Amino acid sequence: MYLRPSLYNHLEPPPTRSKALEMEEKLAWELRRKGYAVWFN
């Protein structure tokens, strides 16, 4: 298991922790729809 930077390098760093968590969940659901196995908190 490893991170694939090509899947998230296009994202700008979020300004706050709450925005980061929101972005994490959104990206996780997008990747799941594409068939990737993704876990998030």
mmCIF entry with sequence, helices, sheets and N, C-alpha, C, O atoms, coordinates in Angstrom:
data_MODEL
# 
_entry.id   MODEL 
# 
_entity.id                         1 
_entity.type                       polymer 
_entity.pdbx_number_of_molecules   1 
# 
_entity_poly.entity_id                      1 
_entity_poly.type                           'polypeptide(L)' 
_entity_poly.nstd_linkage                   no 
_entity_poly.nstd_monomer                   no 
_entity_poly.pdbx_seq_one_letter_code       MYLRPSLYNHLEPPPTRSKALEMEEKLAWELRRKGYAVWFN 
_entity_poly.pdbx_seq_one_letter_code_can   MYLRPSLYNHLEPPPTRSKALEMEEKLAWELRRKGYAVWFN 
_entity_poly.pdbx_strand_id                 A 
# 
loop_
_entity_poly_seq.entity_id 
_entity_poly_seq.num 
_entity_poly_seq.mon_id 
_entity_poly_seq.hetero 
1 1  MET n 
1 2  TYR n 
1 3  LEU n 
1 4  ARG n 
1 5  PRO n 
1 6  SER n 
1 7  LEU n 
1 8  TYR n 
1 9  ASN n 
1 10 HIS n 
1 11 LEU n 
1 12 GLU n 
1 13 PRO n 
1 14 PRO n 
1 15 PRO n 
1 16 THR n 
1 17 ARG n 
1 18 SER n 
1 19 LYS n 
1 20 ALA n 
1 21 LEU n 
1 22 GLU n 
1 23 MET n 
1 24 GLU n 
1 25 GLU n 
1 26 LYS n 
1 27 LEU n 
1 28 ALA n 
1 29 TRP n 
1 30 GLU n 
1 31 LEU n 
1 32 ARG n 
1 33 ARG n 
1 34 LYS n 
1 35 GLY n 
1 36 TYR n 
1 37 ALA n 
1 38 VAL n 
1 39 TRP n 
1 40 PHE n 
1 41 ASN n 
# 
_struct_asym.id          A 
_struct_asym.entity_id   1 
# 
loop_
_struct_conf.conf_type_id 
_struct_conf.id 
_struct_conf.pdbx_PDB_helix_id 
_struct_conf.beg_label_comp_id 
_struct_conf.beg_label_asym_id 
_struct_conf.beg_label_seq_id 
_struct_conf.pdbx_beg_PDB_ins_code 
_struct_conf.end_label_comp_id 
_struct_conf.end_label_asym_id 
_struct_conf.end_label_seq_id 
_struct_conf.pdbx_end_PDB_ins_code 
_struct_conf.beg_auth_comp_id 
_struct_conf.beg_auth_asym_id 
_struct_conf.beg_auth_seq_id 
_struct_conf.end_auth_comp_id 
_struct_conf.end_auth_asym_id 
_struct_conf.end_auth_seq_id 
_struct_conf.pdbx_PDB_helix_class 
_struct_conf.details 
_struct_conf.pdbx_PDB_helix_length 
HELX_P HELX_P1 AA1 PRO A 5  ? LEU A 7  ? PRO A 5  LEU A 7  5 ? 3  
HELX_P HELX_P2 AA2 ARG A 17 ? ARG A 33 ? ARG A 17 ARG A 33 1 ? 17 
# 
_struct_conf_type.id          HELX_P 
_struct_conf_type.criteria    ? 
_struct_conf_type.reference   ? 
# 
loop_
_atom_site.group_PDB 
_atom_site.id 
_atom_site.type_symbol 
_atom_site.label_atom_id 
_atom_site.label_alt_id 
_atom_site.label_comp_id 
_atom_site.label_asym_id 
_atom_site.label_entity_id 
_atom_site.label_seq_id 
_atom_site.pdbx_PDB_ins_code 
_atom_site.Cartn_x 
_atom_site.Cartn_y 
_atom_site.Cartn_z 
_atom_site.occupancy 
_atom_site.B_iso_or_equiv 
_atom_site.pdbx_formal_charge 
_atom_site.auth_seq_id 
_atom_site.auth_comp_id 
_atom_site.auth_asym_id 
_atom_site.auth_atom_id 
_atom_site.pdbx_PDB_model_num 
ATOM 1   N N  . MET A 1 1  ? 0.844   -1.152 0.000   1.00 0.00 ? 1  MET A N  1 
ATOM 2   C CA . MET A 1 1  ? 0.000   0.000  0.000   1.00 0.00 ? 1  MET A CA 1 
ATOM 3   C C  . MET A 1 1  ? 0.903   1.232  0.000   1.00 0.00 ? 1  MET A C  1 
ATOM 4   O O  . MET A 1 1  ? 1.885   1.290  0.740   1.00 0.00 ? 1  MET A O  1 
ATOM 5   N N  . TYR A 1 2  ? 0.563   2.216  -0.834  1.00 0.00 ? 2  TYR A N  1 
ATOM 6   C CA . TYR A 1 2  ? 1.351   3.438  -0.897  1.00 0.00 ? 2  TYR A CA 1 
ATOM 7   C C  . TYR A 1 2  ? 0.493   4.576  -1.425  1.00 0.00 ? 2  TYR A C  1 
ATOM 8   O O  . TYR A 1 2  ? -0.579  4.355  -1.990  1.00 0.00 ? 2  TYR A O  1 
ATOM 9   N N  . LEU A 1 3  ? 0.977   5.789  -1.234  1.00 0.00 ? 3  LEU A N  1 
ATOM 10  C CA . LEU A 1 3  ? 0.287   6.962  -1.764  1.00 0.00 ? 3  LEU A CA 1 
ATOM 11  C C  . LEU A 1 3  ? 0.687   7.176  -3.212  1.00 0.00 ? 3  LEU A C  1 
ATOM 12  O O  . LEU A 1 3  ? 1.830   6.913  -3.589  1.00 0.00 ? 3  LEU A O  1 
ATOM 13  N N  . ARG A 1 4  ? -0.233  7.644  -4.015  1.00 0.00 ? 4  ARG A N  1 
ATOM 14  C CA . ARG A 1 4  ? 0.056   7.935  -5.417  1.00 0.00 ? 4  ARG A CA 1 
ATOM 15  C C  . ARG A 1 4  ? -0.046  9.440  -5.619  1.00 0.00 ? 4  ARG A C  1 
ATOM 16  O O  . ARG A 1 4  ? -1.144  9.955  -5.830  1.00 0.00 ? 4  ARG A O  1 
ATOM 17  N N  . PRO A 1 5  ? 1.077   10.161 -5.557  1.00 0.00 ? 5  PRO A N  1 
ATOM 18  C CA . PRO A 1 5  ? 1.050   11.614 -5.697  1.00 0.00 ? 5  PRO A CA 1 
ATOM 19  C C  . PRO A 1 5  ? 0.349   12.096 -6.963  1.00 0.00 ? 5  PRO A C  1 
ATOM 20  O O  . PRO A 1 5  ? -0.203  13.196 -6.984  1.00 0.00 ? 5  PRO A O  1 
ATOM 21  N N  . SER A 1 6  ? 0.367   11.299 -7.999  1.00 0.00 ? 6  SER A N  1 
ATOM 22  C CA . SER A 1 6  ? -0.288  11.727 -9.241  1.00 0.00 ? 6  SER A CA 1 
ATOM 23  C C  . SER A 1 6  ? -1.792  11.914 -9.052  1.00 0.00 ? 6  SER A C  1 
ATOM 24  O O  . SER A 1 6  ? -2.439  12.572 -9.867  1.00 0.00 ? 6  SER A O  1 
ATOM 25  N N  . LEU A 1 7  ? -2.356  11.343 -7.985  1.00 0.00 ? 7  LEU A N  1 
ATOM 26  C CA . LEU A 1 7  ? -3.791  11.458 -7.740  1.00 0.00 ? 7  LEU A CA 1 
ATOM 27  C C  . LEU A 1 7  ? -4.159  12.707 -6.935  1.00 0.00 ? 7  LEU A C  1 
ATOM 28  O O  . LEU A 1 7  ? -5.333  13.069 -6.858  1.00 0.00 ? 7  LEU A O  1 
ATOM 29  N N  . TYR A 1 8  ? -3.160  13.368 -6.336  1.00 0.00 ? 8  TYR A N  1 
ATOM 30  C CA . TYR A 1 8  ? -3.479  14.538 -5.518  1.00 0.00 ? 8  TYR A CA 1 
ATOM 31  C C  . TYR A 1 8  ? -2.541  15.729 -5.714  1.00 0.00 ? 8  TYR A C  1 
ATOM 32  O O  . TYR A 1 8  ? -2.753  16.774 -5.099  1.00 0.00 ? 8  TYR A O  1 
ATOM 33  N N  . ASN A 1 9  ? -1.521  15.603 -6.543  1.00 0.00 ? 9  ASN A N  1 
ATOM 34  C CA . ASN A 1 9  ? -0.573  16.705 -6.743  1.00 0.00 ? 9  ASN A CA 1 
ATOM 35  C C  . ASN A 1 9  ? -1.218  17.966 -7.317  1.00 0.00 ? 9  ASN A C  1 
ATOM 36  O O  . ASN A 1 9  ? -0.687  19.062 -7.139  1.00 0.00 ? 9  ASN A O  1 
ATOM 37  N N  . HIS A 1 10 ? -2.333  17.830 -7.988  1.00 0.00 ? 10 HIS A N  1 
ATOM 38  C CA . HIS A 1 10 ? -2.991  18.982 -8.602  1.00 0.00 ? 10 HIS A CA 1 
ATOM 39  C C  . HIS A 1 10 ? -3.704  19.867 -7.578  1.00 0.00 ? 10 HIS A C  1 
ATOM 40  O O  . HIS A 1 10 ? -4.133  20.972 -7.912  1.00 0.00 ? 10 HIS A O  1 
ATOM 41  N N  . LEU A 1 11 ? -3.833  19.397 -6.345  1.00 0.00 ? 11 LEU A N  1 
ATOM 42  C CA . LEU A 1 11 ? -4.547  20.142 -5.309  1.00 0.00 ? 11 LEU A CA 1 
ATOM 43  C C  . LEU A 1 11 ? -3.633  21.150 -4.620  1.00 0.00 ? 11 LEU A C  1 
ATOM 44  O O  . LEU A 1 11 ? -2.463  20.871 -4.362  1.00 0.00 ? 11 LEU A O  1 
ATOM 45  N N  . GLU A 1 12 ? -4.182  22.317 -4.331  1.00 0.00 ? 12 GLU A N  1 
ATOM 46  C CA . GLU A 1 12 ? -3.456  23.323 -3.556  1.00 0.00 ? 12 GLU A CA 1 
ATOM 47  C C  . GLU A 1 12 ? -3.562  22.961 -2.076  1.00 0.00 ? 12 GLU A C  1 
ATOM 48  O O  . GLU A 1 12 ? -4.582  22.414 -1.656  1.00 0.00 ? 12 GLU A O  1 
ATOM 49  N N  . PRO A 1 13 ? -2.531  23.251 -1.273  1.00 0.00 ? 13 PRO A N  1 
ATOM 50  C CA . PRO A 1 13 ? -2.627  22.976 0.164   1.00 0.00 ? 13 PRO A CA 1 
ATOM 51  C C  . PRO A 1 13 ? -3.772  23.786 0.787   1.00 0.00 ? 13 PRO A C  1 
ATOM 52  O O  . PRO A 1 13 ? -3.904  24.978 0.508   1.00 0.00 ? 13 PRO A O  1 
ATOM 53  N N  . PRO A 1 14 ? -4.582  23.165 1.609   1.00 0.00 ? 14 PRO A N  1 
ATOM 54  C CA . PRO A 1 14 ? -5.719  23.865 2.211   1.00 0.00 ? 14 PRO A CA 1 
ATOM 55  C C  . PRO A 1 14 ? -5.253  24.844 3.291   1.00 0.00 ? 14 PRO A C  1 
ATOM 56  O O  . PRO A 1 14 ? -4.239  24.612 3.950   1.00 0.00 ? 14 PRO A O  1 
ATOM 57  N N  . PRO A 1 15 ? -5.998  25.935 3.469   1.00 0.00 ? 15 PRO A N  1 
ATOM 58  C CA . PRO A 1 15 ? -5.605  26.957 4.439   1.00 0.00 ? 15 PRO A CA 1 
ATOM 59  C C  . PRO A 1 15 ? -5.887  26.582 5.896   1.00 0.00 ? 15 PRO A C  1 
ATOM 60  O O  . PRO A 1 15 ? -5.228  27.093 6.801   1.00 0.00 ? 15 PRO A O  1 
ATOM 61  N N  . THR A 1 16 ? -6.854  25.699 6.132   1.00 0.00 ? 16 THR A N  1 
ATOM 62  C CA . THR A 1 16 ? -7.206  25.326 7.500   1.00 0.00 ? 16 THR A CA 1 
ATOM 63  C C  . THR A 1 16 ? -7.371  23.817 7.607   1.00 0.00 ? 16 THR A C  1 
ATOM 64  O O  . THR A 1 16 ? -7.528  23.121 6.604   1.00 0.00 ? 16 THR A O  1 
ATOM 65  N N  . ARG A 1 17 ? -7.333  23.328 8.838   1.00 0.00 ? 17 ARG A N  1 
ATOM 66  C CA . ARG A 1 17 ? -7.509  21.892 9.064   1.00 0.00 ? 17 ARG A CA 1 
ATOM 67  C C  . ARG A 1 17 ? -8.901  21.442 8.642   1.00 0.00 ? 17 ARG A C  1 
ATOM 68  O O  . ARG A 1 17 ? -9.054  20.384 8.032   1.00 0.00 ? 17 ARG A O  1 
ATOM 69  N N  . SER A 1 18 ? -9.909  22.233 8.960   1.00 0.00 ? 18 SER A N  1 
ATOM 70  C CA . SER A 1 18 ? -11.274 21.831 8.600   1.00 0.00 ? 18 SER A CA 1 
ATOM 71  C C  . SER A 1 18 ? -11.438 21.758 7.082   1.00 0.00 ? 18 SER A C  1 
ATOM 72  O O  . SER A 1 18 ? -12.122 20.870 6.574   1.00 0.00 ? 18 SER A O  1 
ATOM 73  N N  . LYS A 1 19 ? -10.818 22.680 6.363   1.00 0.00 ? 19 LYS A N  1 
ATOM 74  C CA . LYS A 1 19 ? -10.871 22.643 4.898   1.00 0.00 ? 19 LYS A CA 1 
ATOM 75  C C  . LYS A 1 19 ? -10.111 21.420 4.369   1.00 0.00 ? 19 LYS A C  1 
ATOM 76  O O  . LYS A 1 19 ? -10.519 20.809 3.382   1.00 0.00 ? 19 LYS A O  1 
ATOM 77  N N  . ALA A 1 20 ? -9.008  21.070 5.030   1.00 0.00 ? 20 ALA A N  1 
ATOM 78  C CA . ALA A 1 20 ? -8.230  19.891 4.628   1.00 0.00 ? 20 ALA A CA 1 
ATOM 79  C C  . ALA A 1 20 ? -9.052  18.617 4.788   1.00 0.00 ? 20 ALA A C  1 
ATOM 80  O O  . ALA A 1 20 ? -9.034  17.747 3.917   1.00 0.00 ? 20 ALA A O  1 
ATOM 81  N N  . LEU A 1 21 ? -9.770  18.509 5.901   1.00 0.00 ? 21 LEU A N  1 
ATOM 82  C CA . LEU A 1 21 ? -10.600 17.326 6.131   1.00 0.00 ? 21 LEU A CA 1 
ATOM 83  C C  . LEU A 1 21 ? -11.732 17.241 5.111   1.00 0.00 ? 21 LEU A C  1 
ATOM 84  O O  . LEU A 1 21 ? -12.084 16.157 4.647   1.00 0.00 ? 21 LEU A O  1 
ATOM 85  N N  . GLU A 1 22 ? -12.290 18.385 4.775   1.00 0.00 ? 22 GLU A N  1 
ATOM 86  C CA . GLU A 1 22 ? -13.353 18.429 3.762   1.00 0.00 ? 22 GLU A CA 1 
ATOM 87  C C  . GLU A 1 22 ? -12.817 17.992 2.401   1.00 0.00 ? 22 GLU A C  1 
ATOM 88  O O  . GLU A 1 22 ? -13.465 17.221 1.693   1.00 0.00 ? 22 GLU A O  1 
ATOM 89  N N  . MET A 1 23 ? -11.636 18.482 2.038   1.00 0.00 ? 23 MET A N  1 
ATOM 90  C CA . MET A 1 23 ? -11.019 18.120 0.765   1.00 0.00 ? 23 MET A CA 1 
ATOM 91  C C  . MET A 1 23 ? -10.657 16.634 0.736   1.00 0.00 ? 23 MET A C  1 
ATOM 92  O O  . MET A 1 23 ? -10.808 15.974 -0.292  1.00 0.00 ? 23 MET A O  1 
ATOM 93  N N  . GLU A 1 24 ? -10.178 16.110 1.871   1.00 0.00 ? 24 GLU A N  1 
ATOM 94  C CA . GLU A 1 24 ? -9.823  14.696 1.962   1.00 0.00 ? 24 GLU A CA 1 
ATOM 95  C C  . GLU A 1 24 ? -11.027 13.816 1.671   1.00 0.00 ? 24 GLU A C  1 
ATOM 96  O O  . GLU A 1 24 ? -10.934 12.861 0.900   1.00 0.00 ? 24 GLU A O  1 
ATOM 97  N N  . GLU A 1 25 ? -12.145 14.133 2.283   1.00 0.00 ? 25 GLU A N  1 
ATOM 98  C CA . GLU A 1 25 ? -13.348 13.328 2.081   1.00 0.00 ? 25 GLU A CA 1 
ATOM 99  C C  . GLU A 1 25 ? -13.826 13.414 0.630   1.00 0.00 ? 25 GLU A C  1 
ATOM 100 O O  . GLU A 1 25 ? -14.196 12.400 0.037   1.00 0.00 ? 25 GLU A O  1 
ATOM 101 N N  . LYS A 1 26 ? -13.820 14.594 0.072   1.00 0.00 ? 26 LYS A N  1 
ATOM 102 C CA . LYS A 1 26 ? -14.256 14.774 -1.320  1.00 0.00 ? 26 LYS A CA 1 
ATOM 103 C C  . LYS A 1 26 ? -13.373 13.969 -2.276  1.00 0.00 ? 26 LYS A C  1 
ATOM 104 O O  . LYS A 1 26 ? -13.873 13.270 -3.157  1.00 0.00 ? 26 LYS A O  1 
ATOM 105 N N  . LEU A 1 27 ? -12.057 14.077 -2.092  1.00 0.00 ? 27 LEU A N  1 
ATOM 106 C CA . LEU A 1 27 ? -11.135 13.341 -2.958  1.00 0.00 ? 27 LEU A CA 1 
ATOM 107 C C  . LEU A 1 27 ? -11.308 11.837 -2.773  1.00 0.00 ? 27 LEU A C  1 
ATOM 108 O O  . LEU A 1 27 ? -11.272 11.086 -3.748  1.00 0.00 ? 27 LEU A O  1 
ATOM 109 N N  . ALA A 1 28 ? -11.496 11.394 -1.536  1.00 0.00 ? 28 ALA A N  1 
ATOM 110 C CA . ALA A 1 28 ? -11.674 9.964  -1.277  1.00 0.00 ? 28 ALA A CA 1 
ATOM 111 C C  . ALA A 1 28 ? -12.891 9.424  -2.017  1.00 0.00 ? 28 ALA A C  1 
ATOM 112 O O  . ALA A 1 28 ? -12.818 8.360  -2.632  1.00 0.00 ? 28 ALA A O  1 
ATOM 113 N N  . TRP A 1 29 ? -14.009 10.144 -1.964  1.00 0.00 ? 29 TRP A N  1 
ATOM 114 C CA . TRP A 1 29 ? -15.214 9.678  -2.663  1.00 0.00 ? 29 TRP A CA 1 
ATOM 115 C C  . TRP A 1 29 ? -15.008 9.670  -4.173  1.00 0.00 ? 29 TRP A C  1 
ATOM 116 O O  . TRP A 1 29 ? -15.479 8.762  -4.857  1.00 0.00 ? 29 TRP A O  1 
ATOM 117 N N  . GLU A 1 30 ? -14.305 10.680 -4.702  1.00 0.00 ? 30 GLU A N  1 
ATOM 118 C CA . GLU A 1 30 ? -14.026 10.710 -6.148  1.00 0.00 ? 30 GLU A CA 1 
ATOM 119 C C  . GLU A 1 30 ? -13.186 9.502  -6.555  1.00 0.00 ? 30 GLU A C  1 
ATOM 120 O O  . GLU A 1 30 ? -13.456 8.864  -7.573  1.00 0.00 ? 30 GLU A O  1 
ATOM 121 N N  . LEU A 1 31 ? -12.168 9.193  -5.754  1.00 0.00 ? 31 LEU A N  1 
ATOM 122 C CA . LEU A 1 31 ? -11.304 8.059  -6.079  1.00 0.00 ? 31 LEU A CA 1 
ATOM 123 C C  . LEU A 1 31 ? -12.030 6.731  -5.929  1.00 0.00 ? 31 LEU A C  1 
ATOM 124 O O  . LEU A 1 31 ? -11.798 5.810  -6.713  1.00 0.00 ? 31 LEU A O  1 
ATOM 125 N N  . ARG A 1 32 ? -12.899 6.619  -4.941  1.00 0.00 ? 32 ARG A N  1 
ATOM 126 C CA . ARG A 1 32 ? -13.698 5.395  -4.790  1.00 0.00 ? 32 ARG A CA 1 
ATOM 127 C C  . ARG A 1 32 ? -14.578 5.166  -6.012  1.00 0.00 ? 32 ARG A C  1 
ATOM 128 O O  . ARG A 1 32 ? -14.712 4.038  -6.485  1.00 0.00 ? 32 ARG A O  1 
ATOM 129 N N  . ARG A 1 33 ? -15.176 6.240  -6.520  1.00 0.00 ? 33 ARG A N  1 
ATOM 130 C CA . ARG A 1 33 ? -16.017 6.111  -7.716  1.00 0.00 ? 33 ARG A CA 1 
ATOM 131 C C  . ARG A 1 33 ? -15.208 5.627  -8.917  1.00 0.00 ? 33 ARG A C  1 
ATOM 132 O O  . ARG A 1 33 ? -15.743 4.984  -9.820  1.00 0.00 ? 33 ARG A O  1 
ATOM 133 N N  . LYS A 1 34 ? -13.914 5.943  -8.915  1.00 0.00 ? 34 LYS A N  1 
ATOM 134 C CA . LYS A 1 34 ? -13.048 5.505  -10.006 1.00 0.00 ? 34 LYS A CA 1 
ATOM 135 C C  . LYS A 1 34 ? -12.495 4.098  -9.793  1.00 0.00 ? 34 LYS A C  1 
ATOM 136 O O  . LYS A 1 34 ? -11.777 3.574  -10.645 1.00 0.00 ? 34 LYS A O  1 
ATOM 137 N N  . GLY A 1 35 ? -12.830 3.489  -8.656  1.00 0.00 ? 35 GLY A N  1 
ATOM 138 C CA . GLY A 1 35 ? -12.424 2.110  -8.415  1.00 0.00 ? 35 GLY A CA 1 
ATOM 139 C C  . GLY A 1 35 ? -11.237 1.917  -7.492  1.00 0.00 ? 35 GLY A C  1 
ATOM 140 O O  . GLY A 1 35 ? -10.779 0.791  -7.301  1.00 0.00 ? 35 GLY A O  1 
ATOM 141 N N  . TYR A 1 36 ? -10.728 3.005  -6.914  1.00 0.00 ? 36 TYR A N  1 
ATOM 142 C CA . TYR A 1 36 ? -9.623  2.884  -5.967  1.00 0.00 ? 36 TYR A CA 1 
ATOM 143 C C  . TYR A 1 36 ? -10.147 2.514  -4.587  1.00 0.00 ? 36 TYR A C  1 
ATOM 144 O O  . TYR A 1 36 ? -11.254 2.899  -4.211  1.00 0.00 ? 36 TYR A O  1 
ATOM 145 N N  . ALA A 1 37 ? -9.346  1.764  -3.834  1.00 0.00 ? 37 ALA A N  1 
ATOM 146 C CA . ALA A 1 37 ? -9.678  1.468  -2.436  1.00 0.00 ? 37 ALA A CA 1 
ATOM 147 C C  . ALA A 1 37 ? -9.130  2.607  -1.598  1.00 0.00 ? 37 ALA A C  1 
ATOM 148 O O  . ALA A 1 37 ? -7.919  2.820  -1.547  1.00 0.00 ? 37 ALA A O  1 
ATOM 149 N N  . VAL A 1 38 ? -10.012 3.336  -0.944  1.00 0.00 ? 38 VAL A N  1 
ATOM 150 C CA . VAL A 1 38 ? -9.622  4.533  -0.198  1.00 0.00 ? 38 VAL A CA 1 
ATOM 151 C C  . VAL A 1 38 ? -10.258 4.512  1.176   1.00 0.00 ? 38 VAL A C  1 
ATOM 152 O O  . VAL A 1 38 ? -11.438 4.194  1.314   1.00 0.00 ? 38 VAL A O  1 
ATOM 153 N N  . TRP A 1 39 ? -9.469  4.855  2.206   1.00 0.00 ? 39 TRP A N  1 
ATOM 154 C CA . TRP A 1 39 ? -9.976  4.992  3.572   1.00 0.00 ? 39 TRP A CA 1 
ATOM 155 C C  . TRP A 1 39 ? -9.684  6.410  4.031   1.00 0.00 ? 39 TRP A C  1 
ATOM 156 O O  . TRP A 1 39 ? -8.654  6.988  3.684   1.00 0.00 ? 39 TRP A O  1 
ATOM 157 N N  . PHE A 1 40 ? -10.592 6.960  4.806   1.00 0.00 ? 40 PHE A N  1 
ATOM 158 C CA . PHE A 1 40 ? -10.378 8.296  5.385   1.00 0.00 ? 40 PHE A CA 1 
ATOM 159 C C  . PHE A 1 40 ? -11.118 8.367  6.695   1.00 0.00 ? 40 PHE A C  1 
ATOM 160 O O  . PHE A 1 40 ? -11.992 7.547  6.976   1.00 0.00 ? 40 PHE A O  1 
ATOM 161 N N  . ASN A 1 41 ? -10.763 9.360  7.502   1.00 0.00 ? 41 ASN A N  1 
ATOM 162 C CA . ASN A 1 41 ? -11.398 9.540  8.820   1.00 0.00 ? 41 ASN A CA 1 
ATOM 163 C C  . ASN A 1 41 ? -12.543 10.506 8.719   1.00 0.00 ? 41 ASN A C  1 
ATOM 164 O O  . ASN A 1 41 ? -13.203 10.788 9.719   1.00 0.00 ? 41 ASN A O  1 
# 
